Amino acid sequence: MDPPENPLARADPWTHLRRFTAARIAIGRTGGSQPTGAILNFRHSHAIARDAVYAAFDAAIVREPLHAAGIHTELLATLATDRRSYLLRPDLGRELDLASSEKLTELGANSGPCDLVIIVSDGLAAAAMQHVAATIVPLIAELREAGWRIGPVMLVPLARVKVQDCIGMLLNARYSLMLLGERPGLGTPDSLGAYFTANPRLECTDADRNCVSNIRPEGIPPAKAASKLAWLLKESARLGLCGVELKDYQPMNAPGVAQQADELIE
């Protein structure tokens, strides 16, 4: 037997729009309040977001598929020694510890300059690491085909975006690209963000960076993000522009690496 209808519950006229977005719209109402189901769903999503922020970084999730694709990695560390210090002291995640700085200095002296160094960090959503290989592998393939020299992928737990400037400078890289877990929203606990800058140096600010955000299957799929990043990086090199001066005029559905991504990561 169906439960009795609640005379206070009202359907929302926007309900048909919910199939187009994961945003919380058309949740209905009961009197002057939200329905119980909507409240419980919100609390569940909030709990998932909190768990995402405190989740630990598992380097193997990133390292193993990259090594299988023939991509070398290096493990570095910031001044943030644990998750608590990382969250309470953002400045600690912007600097490498002494051992990592010395390691990069030696690596840069022995290997010479590169066109691009890629840095990976858990950031504020370790779950985003599951999308790293599907983004990096086709991206590196596209850039190598264009003649770019790619340095080792740097795995840096508990890092902030700013650390890419130090790493790129120590390796004398033409570009640095940082992929890290974004601050989780209520429904996006695995979103990956990608930030790149030209001529990385300590004086760089956020105005010197370009960003591709919300990389995940429900947002920008990793293969499409790889294609977009490859286009932006090559366009930046062609024009000599980066950050706010570099505009994205790529045509929609432009051909790129997305069609080959599945074959590259298998």
C-alpha positions as CSV (number, residue, x, y, z in Angstrom):
1,M,0.0,0.0,0.0
2,D,1.4,3.4,-0.9
3,P,2.1,5.8,2.0
4,P,-0.5,8.5,2.5
5,E,0.3,11.8,0.7
6,N,1.7,14.6,2.8
7,P,-0.7,17.5,2.2
8,L,2.1,19.9,2.9
9,A,4.5,18.5,0.3
10,R,4.7,20.4,-3.0
11,A,6.3,19.3,-6.2
12,D,8.7,21.8,-7.8
13,P,8.0,23.0,-11.4
14,W,11.7,22.8,-12.2
15,T,11.9,19.1,-11.6
16,H,12.4,18.3,-15.3
17,L,15.6,20.4,-15.3
18,R,17.4,18.1,-12.8
19,R,18.4,15.8,-15.6
20,F,20.7,18.5,-16.9
21,T,22.7,19.2,-13.7
22,A,24.0,17.8,-10.5
23,A,23.3,21.0,-8.7
24,R,20.7,21.0,-5.9
25,I,17.6,22.4,-7.8
26,A,14.0,21.5,-7.7
27,I,14.3,19.6,-4.4
28,G,10.7,20.4,-3.5
29,R,9.4,21.7,-0.2
30,T,7.3,20.6,2.8
31,G,5.5,23.6,4.2
32,G,8.3,26.1,4.7
33,S,11.0,23.5,4.9
34,Q,13.0,21.2,2.7
35,P,11.8,17.5,2.4
36,T,13.5,15.1,4.7
37,G,15.1,13.3,1.8
38,A,16.7,16.4,0.5
39,I,18.1,17.3,4.0
40,L,19.6,13.8,4.4
41,N,21.1,13.9,0.9
42,F,22.7,17.2,1.8
43,R,24.2,15.9,5.0
44,H,25.5,12.8,3.2
45,S,27.2,14.9,0.6
46,H,28.7,17.2,3.2
47,A,30.1,14.1,5.0
48,I,31.7,12.9,1.8
49,A,33.3,16.3,1.2
50,R,34.8,16.3,4.7
51,D,36.1,12.8,4.2
52,A,37.7,13.9,0.9
53,V,39.6,16.7,2.6
54,Y,41.1,14.5,5.3
55,A,41.8,11.5,3.0
56,A,45.4,10.3,2.8
57,F,47.5,10.5,-0.3
58,D,48.3,7.1,-1.9
59,A,51.3,7.5,-4.2
60,A,50.8,4.1,-5.7
61,I,47.5,5.1,-7.3
62,V,49.4,7.7,-9.4
63,R,52.8,6.0,-9.7
64,E,51.8,2.5,-10.9
65,P,49.8,3.5,-14.0
66,L,52.4,6.1,-14.9
67,H,55.3,3.6,-14.6
68,A,53.3,1.2,-16.7
69,A,53.2,3.9,-19.4
70,G,56.9,4.4,-19.2
71,I,56.7,7.7,-17.3
72,H,59.3,8.3,-14.6
73,T,58.3,9.8,-11.2
74,E,60.1,11.3,-8.3
75,L,58.7,11.7,-4.7
76,L,59.1,15.1,-3.0
77,A,57.9,16.7,0.2
78,T,56.8,20.1,1.4
79,L,57.2,21.7,4.7
80,A,53.8,20.4,5.7
81,T,54.5,17.3,7.7
82,D,50.9,16.1,8.2
83,R,47.3,16.8,7.1
84,R,46.6,19.0,10.1
85,S,49.6,21.3,9.5
86,Y,48.7,21.4,5.7
87,L,45.1,22.6,6.4
88,L,46.0,25.1,9.1
89,R,49.2,26.5,7.5
90,P,48.7,26.9,3.7
91,D,52.2,28.5,3.6
92,L,53.9,25.2,4.5
93,G,52.4,23.5,1.4
94,R,53.9,26.2,-0.8
95,E,57.6,25.3,0.0
96,L,59.6,22.2,-0.5
97,D,61.6,20.8,2.4
98,L,65.4,21.0,2.3
99,A,66.0,17.4,1.1
100,S,63.6,17.9,-1.8
101,S,65.2,21.2,-2.9
102,E,68.6,19.6,-2.9
103,K,67.3,16.6,-4.8
104,L,65.8,18.8,-7.5
105,T,68.9,21.0,-7.7
106,E,71.0,17.9,-8.4
107,L,68.5,16.5,-10.8
108,G,68.4,19.8,-12.8
109,A,72.2,19.9,-13.0
110,N,72.4,16.4,-14.3
111,S,69.5,16.3,-16.7
112,G,69.5,19.8,-18.1
113,P,66.5,22.0,-18.9
114,C,63.2,20.6,-20.0
115,D,60.1,22.1,-21.6
116,L,57.6,20.9,-19.0
117,V,57.7,19.5,-15.5
118,I,54.4,18.0,-14.2
119,I,53.7,18.1,-10.5
120,V,50.9,16.0,-8.8
121,S,49.5,16.5,-5.3
122,D,46.5,15.3,-3.4
123,G,45.7,18.9,-2.4
124,L,42.3,19.0,-0.8
125,A,40.8,15.8,-2.5
126,A,43.0,12.7,-2.6
127,A,40.2,10.9,-4.4
128,A,41.1,13.1,-7.5
129,M,44.3,11.1,-7.9
130,Q,42.3,8.4,-9.7
131,H,42.0,10.7,-12.7
132,V,45.7,11.7,-12.9
133,A,47.0,9.0,-15.2
134,A,44.1,9.3,-17.6
135,T,45.0,13.0,-17.9
136,I,48.8,12.9,-17.9
137,V,49.5,9.9,-20.2
138,P,47.8,11.3,-23.3
139,L,49.0,14.8,-22.5
140,I,52.6,13.8,-22.5
141,A,52.1,11.7,-25.6
142,E,50.7,14.8,-27.5
143,L,53.5,17.1,-26.3
144,R,56.3,14.7,-27.1
145,E,54.9,14.3,-30.5
146,A,55.2,18.0,-30.9
147,G,58.9,17.9,-29.8
148,W,58.5,18.9,-26.1
149,R,61.1,17.6,-23.6
150,I,59.2,16.3,-20.6
151,G,60.8,16.0,-17.2
152,P,59.9,13.4,-14.5
153,V,56.5,13.6,-12.9
154,M,56.9,15.0,-9.4
155,L,54.7,13.5,-6.7
156,V,54.3,16.0,-3.9
157,P,51.9,15.2,-1.1
158,L,50.4,18.1,0.9
159,A,51.3,20.7,-1.7
160,R,49.7,24.0,-2.7
161,V,49.7,25.3,-6.3
162,K,52.5,27.8,-5.6
163,V,55.0,25.0,-5.1
164,Q,55.1,24.5,-8.9
165,D,57.1,27.8,-9.2
166,C,59.9,26.5,-7.0
167,I,60.0,23.1,-8.7
168,G,60.0,24.5,-12.2
169,M,62.7,27.1,-11.3
170,L,65.0,24.4,-9.8
171,L,64.6,22.2,-12.9
172,N,65.0,25.2,-15.3
173,A,61.7,24.1,-16.9
174,R,60.1,26.3,-19.6
175,Y,56.6,25.4,-18.1
176,S,55.4,23.8,-14.9
177,L,52.0,22.1,-14.7
178,M,50.4,21.2,-11.4
179,L,47.6,18.7,-11.0
180,L,46.0,18.5,-7.6
181,G,42.8,17.7,-5.9
182,E,40.4,20.6,-5.8
183,R,38.5,21.8,-2.7
184,P,35.5,19.4,-2.7
185,G,32.1,20.8,-3.3
186,L,28.8,19.1,-2.2
187,G,28.9,16.4,-4.9
188,T,32.4,16.8,-6.3
189,P,34.8,15.0,-3.9
190,D,37.1,13.8,-6.7
191,S,37.6,16.9,-8.8
192,L,41.1,17.4,-10.3
193,G,42.4,20.8,-11.1
194,A,45.3,21.6,-13.5
195,Y,47.4,24.8,-13.3
196,F,50.3,25.8,-15.6
197,T,52.6,28.7,-15.8
198,A,55.4,29.8,-18.2
199,N,58.9,30.6,-17.0
200,P,58.2,29.4,-13.4
201,R,59.8,31.5,-10.7
202,L,59.2,32.5,-7.2
203,E,57.7,35.9,-8.3
204,C,54.8,34.2,-10.2
205,T,51.3,35.0,-9.0
206,D,47.9,33.5,-9.8
207,A,47.6,36.0,-12.7
208,D,50.5,34.1,-14.3
209,R,48.6,30.8,-14.3
210,N,46.1,29.1,-16.6
211,C,43.6,26.6,-15.1
212,V,41.6,23.7,-16.4
213,S,39.2,22.8,-13.5
214,N,36.7,20.0,-12.6
215,I,38.6,17.2,-14.3
216,R,36.5,14.1,-13.7
217,P,34.1,11.9,-15.7
218,E,31.1,14.0,-14.6
219,G,32.9,17.2,-15.3
220,I,35.6,17.6,-18.0
221,P,36.6,14.0,-18.7
222,P,40.4,13.4,-18.3
223,A,40.9,12.7,-22.0
224,K,39.3,16.0,-23.0
225,A,41.2,17.8,-20.3
226,A,44.5,16.4,-21.7
227,S,43.5,17.7,-25.1
228,K,42.7,21.1,-23.8
229,L,45.9,21.4,-21.8
230,A,48.0,20.3,-24.7
231,W,46.3,22.9,-26.9
232,L,46.8,25.7,-24.3
233,L,50.4,24.8,-23.6
234,K,51.3,24.8,-27.3
235,E,49.3,28.0,-27.9
236,S,51.1,29.6,-25.0
237,A,54.5,28.7,-26.5
238,R,53.5,29.9,-29.9
239,L,52.2,33.3,-28.7
240,G,54.7,33.8,-25.8
241,L,51.7,34.4,-23.5
242,C,50.5,32.8,-20.3
243,G,48.1,33.5,-17.5
244,V,45.5,36.2,-17.9
245,E,47.0,37.2,-21.3
246,L,46.4,33.8,-22.8
247,K,42.8,33.3,-24.0
248,D,41.1,30.1,-24.9
249,Y,39.9,30.4,-28.5
250,Q,40.0,26.6,-29.3
251,P,37.0,25.6,-31.4
252,M,34.5,23.3,-29.6
253,N,35.0,19.6,-30.4
254,A,38.4,20.3,-31.9
255,P,40.4,17.1,-32.8
256,G,43.2,16.2,-30.4
257,V,44.4,13.5,-28.1
258,A,41.0,12.6,-26.7
259,Q,40.3,10.1,-29.5
260,Q,43.6,8.2,-28.7
261,A,43.5,8.4,-24.9
262,D,41.9,5.0,-24.2
263,E,44.6,3.2,-26.3
264,L,47.4,5.1,-24.6
265,I,46.4,4.2,-21.0
266,E,45.4,0.6,-21.6
